[in-house]
Amino acid sequence: MFLNLKPVIKAALGVALAATVTTTAHAFEMDSLSDSERQAFRDEVRAYLLDNPEVLMEAIAVLEGRQVTAKEQADKTMVAELSGELFNDGRSYVGGNPDGDITLVEFLDYRCGYCRRAHDDVNALVYGDGNIRFIVKEFPILGEDSVTSSRFAIATRIVAGPEAYKRANDALMKLSGSVNAAALSRLARDLDLDGDAIMAEMDSAAVSEELNANHALAQKLAINGTPTFVLGDEVVRGYVPLDAMQALVAEARDQ
């Protein structure tokens, strides 16, 4: 992760200044120093940091903590502003308990290894808890096979309904090899679905509009990887083990 060191240096200088300069009745202003005084101050700061390098690490830790806090607050603000698109878009699959006391949204890609790793944990969380409303946002970002898989899943929901979608979603997470027409036709047969109707729907305007809307929503939320979850008012990026997810759910319920 790229770190802008300019604020870090300023913070370190502030710490060094506090440790090396005695407060007087007159404000300390760098601009008021002569060139020689300014150089002497810089030399003093440098000497202090060389003697106390841990100060710089402390300043970096403070800066990183502030950045995390600012990012979390920005996420909360965006989730609130985009709550309709996230939680009630009228399109996305809604599973678990539709009347649950908390909502979990997942942005996923079927070809993402971490999404596959998370899949069983998410099912265990949602169905083990029994009071979580679960929404899936199809977010294919890993190439044509990802897009084709999501088109098949959305088309299945449109043609055959949410229960069929759930079965397709589970199967696509385990599907290996290329995602082509033959593979999807076999998958439809295995799931006892109307493969011809689903394949015909895959390139429809409705499927394209849903994918475009999901990508636009992800961009607004600064989501660029999968899996990404929205739990309550928080954005959780990346794979999270089941026990940690359960702790996040408990924390969200306490708020």
C-alpha positions as CSV (number, residue, x, y, z in Angstrom):
1,M,0.0,0.0,0.0
2,F,1.4,3.4,-1.0
3,L,2.0,5.7,1.9
4,N,2.4,9.5,1.5
5,L,5.3,10.3,3.8
6,K,4.8,14.1,3.8
7,P,2.3,14.0,6.6
8,V,4.4,11.4,8.4
9,I,7.4,13.7,8.3
10,K,5.3,16.6,9.5
11,A,4.0,14.5,12.4
12,A,7.6,13.3,13.3
13,L,8.8,16.9,13.2
14,G,6.0,17.8,15.5
15,V,7.0,15.1,18.0
16,A,10.6,16.1,17.7
17,L,9.8,19.8,18.1
18,A,7.8,19.0,21.3
19,A,10.7,17.1,22.7
20,T,13.5,19.6,21.8
21,V,12.0,23.0,21.9
22,T,10.9,24.6,25.2
23,T,7.5,26.4,24.9
24,T,7.8,30.1,25.4
25,A,5.4,33.0,25.6
26,H,6.2,33.7,21.9
27,A,4.8,31.4,19.2
28,F,7.5,29.3,17.4
29,E,7.3,30.1,13.7
30,M,9.7,28.5,11.2
31,D,9.1,31.4,8.8
32,S,10.5,33.8,11.4
33,L,13.9,32.1,11.6
34,S,17.0,33.1,9.7
35,D,18.6,30.7,7.3
36,S,21.2,29.7,9.9
37,E,18.6,29.2,12.6
38,R,16.4,27.2,10.3
39,Q,19.4,24.9,9.4
40,A,20.3,24.6,13.1
41,F,16.7,23.5,13.8
42,R,16.8,21.0,11.0
43,D,20.1,19.6,12.3
44,E,18.6,19.3,15.8
45,V,15.5,17.5,14.5
46,R,17.7,15.1,12.4
47,A,19.9,14.4,15.4
48,Y,16.8,13.7,17.6
49,L,15.3,11.3,15.0
50,L,18.6,9.5,14.6
51,D,18.8,9.1,18.4
52,N,15.1,8.2,18.7
53,P,14.1,6.4,15.4
54,E,11.1,4.9,17.2
55,V,9.5,8.3,17.0
56,L,9.1,8.0,13.3
57,M,7.5,4.6,13.6
58,E,5.1,6.1,16.2
59,A,4.2,8.9,13.8
60,I,3.6,6.4,11.0
61,A,1.3,4.3,13.3
62,V,-0.7,7.4,14.2
63,L,-1.0,8.5,10.6
64,E,-2.1,5.0,9.5
65,G,-4.7,4.9,12.3
66,R,-6.1,8.2,11.2
67,Q,-6.2,7.0,7.6
68,V,-8.1,3.9,8.6
69,T,-10.6,5.9,10.7
70,A,-11.1,8.3,7.8
71,K,-11.7,5.5,5.4
72,E,-14.2,3.7,7.7
73,Q,-16.1,6.9,8.1
74,A,-16.1,7.6,4.4
75,D,-17.4,4.0,3.9
76,K,-20.2,4.5,6.4
77,T,-21.2,7.8,4.7
78,M,-21.3,6.1,1.2
79,V,-23.3,3.1,2.5
80,A,-25.9,5.4,4.0
81,E,-26.1,7.4,0.8
82,L,-26.4,4.3,-1.4
83,S,-28.6,2.2,0.9
84,G,-31.3,1.9,-1.7
85,E,-29.1,0.5,-4.4
86,L,-27.3,-1.8,-1.9
87,F,-30.2,-3.2,0.0
88,N,-33.4,-2.7,-2.0
89,D,-32.5,-2.5,-5.8
90,G,-35.4,-4.8,-6.7
91,R,-33.1,-7.0,-8.8
92,S,-30.4,-8.7,-6.8
93,Y,-30.9,-12.1,-5.2
94,V,-32.1,-11.9,-1.6
95,G,-31.6,-15.1,0.5
96,G,-31.2,-16.1,4.0
97,N,-34.0,-14.6,6.1
98,P,-35.6,-11.9,4.0
99,D,-36.9,-10.4,7.3
100,G,-33.6,-10.7,9.2
101,D,-32.5,-8.1,11.6
102,I,-29.3,-7.4,9.8
103,T,-28.3,-7.4,6.1
104,L,-25.2,-8.8,4.5
105,V,-24.3,-7.9,0.9
106,E,-21.6,-9.7,-1.0
107,F,-19.9,-8.5,-4.2
108,L,-18.6,-11.7,-5.8
109,D,-16.8,-13.2,-8.8
110,Y,-17.2,-16.9,-9.5
111,R,-13.6,-17.2,-10.8
112,C,-12.2,-15.6,-7.7
113,G,-10.3,-18.1,-5.5
114,Y,-11.1,-16.1,-2.3
115,C,-14.8,-15.9,-3.2
116,R,-14.8,-19.7,-3.5
117,R,-13.0,-20.0,-0.2
118,A,-15.5,-17.7,1.4
119,H,-18.6,-19.4,-0.1
120,D,-19.0,-22.2,2.4
121,D,-18.3,-19.8,5.3
122,V,-20.9,-17.3,4.1
123,N,-23.5,-20.1,3.8
124,A,-22.6,-21.3,7.3
125,L,-22.9,-17.8,8.6
126,V,-26.2,-16.9,6.9
127,Y,-28.0,-20.2,7.5
128,G,-26.5,-21.0,10.8
129,D,-27.5,-17.6,12.2
130,G,-31.0,-17.7,10.8
131,N,-31.6,-14.0,11.1
132,I,-29.5,-12.5,8.4
133,R,-30.8,-11.1,5.1
134,F,-28.3,-12.0,2.4
135,I,-27.9,-10.1,-0.9
136,V,-25.6,-11.0,-3.8
137,K,-24.2,-8.5,-6.1
138,E,-22.8,-10.1,-9.2
139,F,-19.5,-8.3,-9.8
140,P,-17.4,-10.1,-12.5
141,I,-13.9,-8.5,-12.7
142,L,-11.6,-11.4,-13.6
143,G,-12.2,-11.8,-17.3
144,E,-14.7,-13.3,-19.8
145,D,-15.3,-16.5,-17.8
146,S,-16.3,-14.4,-14.9
147,V,-18.7,-12.3,-17.0
148,T,-20.2,-15.4,-18.6
149,S,-20.7,-17.0,-15.2
150,S,-22.5,-14.0,-13.8
151,R,-24.7,-13.7,-16.9
152,F,-25.7,-17.3,-16.5
153,A,-26.5,-16.8,-12.8
154,I,-28.6,-13.6,-13.3
155,A,-30.4,-15.2,-16.3
156,T,-31.2,-18.2,-14.1
157,R,-32.8,-16.0,-11.5
158,I,-34.8,-14.1,-14.2
159,V,-36.0,-17.3,-15.9
160,A,-36.4,-19.7,-13.0
161,G,-36.5,-17.7,-9.8
162,P,-34.4,-17.2,-6.6
163,E,-34.2,-20.8,-5.5
164,A,-32.8,-21.8,-8.9
165,Y,-30.4,-18.9,-8.7
166,K,-29.1,-20.2,-5.3
167,R,-28.5,-23.6,-6.8
168,A,-26.7,-22.1,-9.8
169,N,-24.7,-19.8,-7.5
170,D,-23.5,-22.8,-5.4
171,A,-22.7,-24.8,-8.6
172,L,-20.8,-22.0,-10.3
173,M,-18.6,-21.6,-7.3
174,K,-17.4,-25.2,-7.8
175,L,-17.3,-25.2,-11.6
176,S,-13.9,-25.9,-13.0
177,G,-12.5,-25.5,-16.5
178,S,-13.6,-23.0,-19.1
179,V,-17.1,-21.5,-18.8
180,N,-18.5,-22.1,-22.3
181,A,-21.9,-23.0,-23.8
182,A,-21.3,-26.7,-23.4
183,A,-20.3,-26.4,-19.8
184,L,-23.3,-24.2,-18.9
185,S,-25.7,-26.5,-20.8
186,R,-24.4,-29.4,-18.7
187,L,-24.7,-27.4,-15.6
188,A,-28.3,-26.5,-16.4
189,R,-29.2,-30.1,-17.0
190,D,-27.6,-31.1,-13.7
191,L,-29.7,-28.5,-11.9
192,D,-32.8,-29.6,-13.8
193,L,-33.2,-26.1,-15.4
194,D,-34.3,-25.0,-18.8
195,G,-30.9,-24.4,-20.3
196,D,-32.2,-23.1,-23.6
197,A,-34.3,-20.4,-21.9
198,I,-31.4,-19.4,-19.6
199,M,-28.9,-19.2,-22.5
200,A,-31.3,-17.1,-24.5
201,E,-31.6,-14.7,-21.6
202,M,-27.9,-14.3,-20.9
203,D,-27.4,-11.5,-23.4
204,S,-30.6,-9.7,-22.6
205,A,-30.8,-6.0,-21.7
206,A,-32.0,-6.9,-18.2
207,V,-28.8,-8.9,-17.5
208,S,-26.5,-6.2,-18.9
209,E,-28.3,-3.5,-17.0
210,E,-27.8,-5.4,-13.7
211,L,-24.1,-6.0,-14.3
212,N,-23.6,-2.3,-15.3
213,A,-25.5,-1.1,-12.2
214,N,-23.4,-3.4,-9.9
215,H,-20.2,-2.1,-11.4
216,A,-21.3,1.5,-11.0
217,L,-22.3,0.9,-7.4
218,A,-18.9,-0.8,-6.7
219,Q,-17.1,2.2,-8.2
220,K,-19.0,4.6,-5.9
221,L,-18.0,2.5,-2.9
222,A,-14.4,2.2,-4.1
223,I,-14.7,-1.6,-4.3
224,N,-12.1,-3.0,-6.7
225,G,-11.7,-6.6,-5.4
226,T,-13.7,-9.6,-4.5
227,P,-15.1,-10.8,-2.2
228,T,-16.3,-7.5,-0.7
229,F,-19.0,-7.4,1.9
230,V,-21.3,-4.7,3.2
231,L,-22.5,-5.6,6.7
232,G,-24.8,-3.1,8.3
233,D,-23.0,0.2,7.6
234,E,-19.5,-1.2,7.2
235,V,-17.6,-2.2,4.1
236,V,-15.5,-5.4,4.7
237,R,-12.9,-6.0,2.0
238,G,-11.5,-9.4,1.3
239,Y,-11.9,-12.9,2.6
240,V,-12.9,-13.1,6.3
241,P,-13.0,-16.4,8.2
242,L,-16.3,-17.6,9.6
243,D,-15.5,-16.8,13.3
244,A,-14.4,-13.3,12.4
245,M,-17.6,-12.8,10.3
246,Q,-19.7,-14.0,13.3
247,A,-17.9,-11.5,15.5
248,L,-18.7,-8.7,13.0
249,V,-22.3,-9.7,12.9
250,A,-22.5,-9.6,16.7
251,E,-20.8,-6.2,16.7
252,A,-23.2,-4.8,14.1
253,R,-26.2,-6.0,16.1
254,D,-24.9,-4.2,19.2
255,Q,-24.7,-0.9,17.4
